[in-house]
Amino acid sequence: QMMQIIVNNLYRKKEVFLRELISNSFDALDKVRFASLTDPSILDPEPDLYIHVHIDKVNKILTVTDTGIGMCREELLINLGTIAKSGTRDFITKLSGTNDSSSSISSQIGQFGVGFYSVFLVADRVVVASKCHSDPVQHIFEADTGSIQVFVDPRNSSLSRGTSVMLYLNQEASDFLKEDTIENLIKKYSEFIMFPIFMWSTLDDDRKEVAPHWRRVNRVSPLWMRPAKNISATEYEEFYNSITYGHKRERYAAPLGWVHVFAEGETNF
């Protein structure tokens, strides 16, 4: 019943599954970054914080991997098995009979923790491998539209630390096996997150064919999180072009000017 509601009610566009996965990865990376401030040893297995997106066209698998805080067995059940928690029944009842707007429905998603299950908009099966810093054992969370199971990963520890989400895409989701489609979605929803996102790609930044490599997708930094005195004119222009889709034009259109305001509360212009 919950899967039916997710597919038919929660999301208007299938593409939002990638936004949800990258958002989860961002949270995991931010948690390990914060934890490392008091315990630097947490970063020992993997000091670099990043997100990898890999497309396997042959097997129709899309994988999102991060080097975040990772999850132990109990955390996998709590964080990804939320669909079985007691509060979910209230959510089903409320959502089944609601006439709320899509924005109101979306606001309920985070409250009940079902954002992860947006993957079933495009996948018939999902396999999550995760390893937290405090547990040497790596675990697997596997789910399809009818069952959930958690078990020790037979591959032992393929991850130094973090989480890997493998989506076995359905026939209707073949468009998400295209590199351009995934790259555009990353830019649309996750351009400005503070951690780098890399795609396994056969293209360089000029869209020329090269040997497969990890190519960074989100190159524009969130300027609003930095002091104005540390930002160059080039960075302002790149930011302008990123939000006006200048990267899709052959020649960038320069902004007429810019004003950098840092203030708390409401600001009127």
C-alpha positions in Angstrom: 0.0 0.0 0.0 2.8 2.4 0.9 4.6 1.8 -2.4 1.4 2.5 -4.3 1.0 5.9 -2.5 4.7 6.8 -3.1 4.5 6.1 -6.9 1.0 7.7 -7.4 0.8 10.5 -4.9 4.1 11.8 -3.4 6.0 12.9 -6.5 4.9 14.5 -9.7 8.2 13.8 -11.5 10.2 10.6 -11.5 13.5 12.5 -11.7 13.3 13.6 -8.1 14.6 10.3 -7.0 18.1 11.5 -7.8 17.6 14.7 -5.8 16.6 12.6 -2.8 19.6 10.3 -3.0 22.1 13.1 -3.4 20.4 14.9 -0.5 20.8 11.8 1.7 24.5 11.6 0.6 25.0 15.2 1.5 23.6 14.7 5.0 25.9 11.7 5.5 28.9 13.6 4.3 28.1 16.6 6.5 27.6 14.3 9.5 31.1 12.7 9.1 32.6 16.2 8.5 31.1 17.5 11.7 32.0 14.3 13.7 35.6 14.6 12.5 36.0 18.0 14.2 36.1 16.2 17.6 37.4 12.8 16.4 39.7 13.2 13.4 40.3 9.4 13.3 36.8 9.0 11.7 38.3 10.2 8.4 41.2 7.7 8.5 39.7 5.0 6.3 38.8 7.7 3.6 39.8 11.3 4.2 38.2 12.6 1.0 34.5 13.5 1.1 32.6 13.1 -2.2 29.7 11.6 -4.1 30.2 9.2 -7.1 27.4 8.5 -9.7 28.0 5.5 -11.9 25.8 4.4 -14.9 25.9 0.7 -16.0 24.0 0.7 -19.3 24.5 -3.0 -19.9 22.9 -4.2 -16.6 20.7 -1.1 -16.3 22.0 -0.1 -12.9 22.5 3.4 -11.6 24.7 3.7 -8.5 25.1 6.6 -6.1 28.0 6.2 -3.6 29.2 8.6 -0.9 32.0 8.6 1.7 29.8 9.8 4.4 29.1 8.6 8.0 27.8 5.2 6.8 25.2 3.1 8.6 25.4 0.0 10.8 22.7 -2.7 10.7 20.5 -1.0 13.2 20.7 2.3 11.4 19.9 0.7 8.1 16.7 -0.6 9.6 15.8 2.7 11.2 16.8 5.1 8.4 15.7 3.0 5.4 13.2 0.7 7.1 11.1 3.7 8.2 8.3 2.4 6.0 7.6 -0.2 8.7 7.6 2.1 11.6 4.4 2.7 13.6 3.9 6.3 12.5 3.8 5.3 8.9 0.3 4.0 9.2 -0.9 7.5 10.2 0.9 8.9 7.2 -0.8 6.4 4.9 -4.2 7.2 6.3 -3.7 10.9 6.0 -2.2 10.9 2.6 -4.8 8.5 1.1 -7.6 10.8 1.9 -5.9 14.1 1.4 -6.8 16.8 -1.1 -3.7 18.9 -0.1 -1.6 20.6 -2.7 1.6 19.0 -3.9 3.7 21.4 -1.7 1.8 20.3 1.4 2.3 16.7 0.5 6.0 17.3 -0.1 6.3 18.8 3.4 5.0 15.6 4.9 7.6 13.4 3.2 10.6 14.5 5.4 8.5 14.2 8.5 7.8 10.5 7.9 11.2 9.8 6.3 10.0 8.1 3.1 12.1 10.2 0.7 14.4 7.3 0.1 11.5 5.2 -1.3 11.2 7.6 -4.3 13.7 5.2 -5.9 10.8 3.0 -6.7 9.6 5.5 -9.2 12.3 4.3 -11.4 13.6 1.0 -10.0 12.1 -2.4 -9.3 14.8 -3.3 -6.8 17.4 -1.4 -4.7 20.5 -2.7 -3.0 22.2 -0.5 -0.4 25.7 -1.3 0.9 26.8 0.7 3.9 29.7 0.7 6.4 30.0 3.0 9.4 33.2 4.0 11.0 32.3 2.2 14.3 31.6 -1.2 12.8 34.1 -3.3 10.8 31.2 -5.2 9.3 29.6 -4.0 6.1 25.8 -4.6 5.7 23.4 -4.8 2.8 19.8 -3.4 2.8 17.8 -4.9 -0.1 14.3 -4.0 -1.0 11.8 -4.4 -3.8 8.2 -3.4 -4.0 7.2 -6.3 -1.7 9.9 -7.1 0.8 12.8 -5.7 2.8 15.9 -7.6 4.2 19.2 -6.6 5.9 22.2 -8.9 6.0 26.0 -9.0 6.2 27.6 -8.1 2.9 29.2 -11.3 1.5 31.8 -9.2 -0.2 33.1 -8.2 3.2 34.1 -4.5 3.1 34.0 -3.0 -0.4 33.6 0.4 1.1 36.2 2.1 3.4 33.3 4.1 4.9 30.0 5.3 3.5 27.1 4.1 1.5 26.4 2.9 -2.0 22.9 2.8 -3.4 22.4 0.5 -6.5 19.1 1.0 -8.4 18.0 -1.7 -10.8 16.1 0.5 -13.2 12.8 -0.6 -14.7 11.9 -0.5 -18.4 10.2 2.9 -18.2 13.3 4.5 -16.6 15.8 3.9 -19.5 16.3 7.6 -20.0 18.2 7.7 -16.6 20.9 5.6 -18.2 21.9 8.5 -20.3 24.9 10.5 -19.1 23.5 13.8 -20.2 20.2 13.2 -18.5 21.9 12.4 -15.1 24.4 15.3 -15.4 21.6 17.8 -16.1 19.6 16.5 -13.1 22.7 16.9 -10.9 23.1 20.5 -12.1 19.4 21.2 -11.7 19.1 19.9 -8.1 22.6 19.7 -6.6 24.8 22.2 -8.3 25.6 24.2 -5.2 26.2 21.6 -2.5 29.5 21.9 -0.8 30.8 18.4 -1.6 32.0 17.4 -5.0 29.9 15.1 -7.2 31.7 13.0 -9.8 30.3 11.0 -12.7 32.0 8.0 -14.3 32.2 9.5 -17.8 33.7 9.0 -21.2 33.5 12.8 -21.9 35.7 15.6 -20.9 34.6 19.1 -19.9 34.4 20.1 -23.6 32.2 17.1 -24.3 34.9 15.2 -26.2 35.3 11.5 -26.0 38.1 10.4 -23.7 39.0 7.4 -21.6 36.6 6.6 -18.8 37.3 8.7 -15.7 35.6 10.4 -12.7 34.5 13.8 -14.0 33.3 16.5 -11.6 29.9 17.8 -12.3 29.1 20.5 -9.7 31.9 23.0 -10.2 30.1 26.1 -9.1 30.6 26.8 -5.3 27.7 28.3 -3.2 28.9 31.9 -3.1 26.4 32.9 -0.4 28.4 30.8 2.1 31.6 32.7 1.5 32.7 36.3 2.3 32.4 38.6 -0.6 36.0 39.7 -0.3 37.1 36.2 -1.1 35.1 35.8 -4.3 36.5 36.8 -7.7 34.7 38.4 -10.6 35.1 35.2 -12.6 33.3 33.2 -9.9 30.4 35.7 -9.9 30.1 35.3 -13.6 30.3 31.5 -13.5 27.5 31.5 -10.8 25.4 33.8 -13.0 25.7 31.6 -16.0 25.0 28.5 -14.0 21.6 29.8 -12.7 20.7 31.3 -16.1 21.7 28.1 -18.0 24.6 30.0 -19.7 26.5 26.7 -19.7 24.1 25.6 -22.5 25.0 28.5 -24.8 28.1 28.6 -26.9 29.1 32.0 -25.5 28.4 33.1 -22.0 26.4 36.3 -21.4 28.1 38.5 -18.8 25.9 39.9 -16.0 25.4 43.7 -16.0 26.6 43.7 -12.4 26.1 42.2 -8.9 25.5 43.0 -5.3 26.5 40.7 -2.5 24.4 41.0 0.6 24.9 39.1 3.8 22.1 39.6 6.3 19.9 37.8 8.8 16.1 38.1 8.7 14.1 39.6 5.9 15.7 41.9 3.4 13.8 44.3 1.1 15.2 45.7 -2.1 
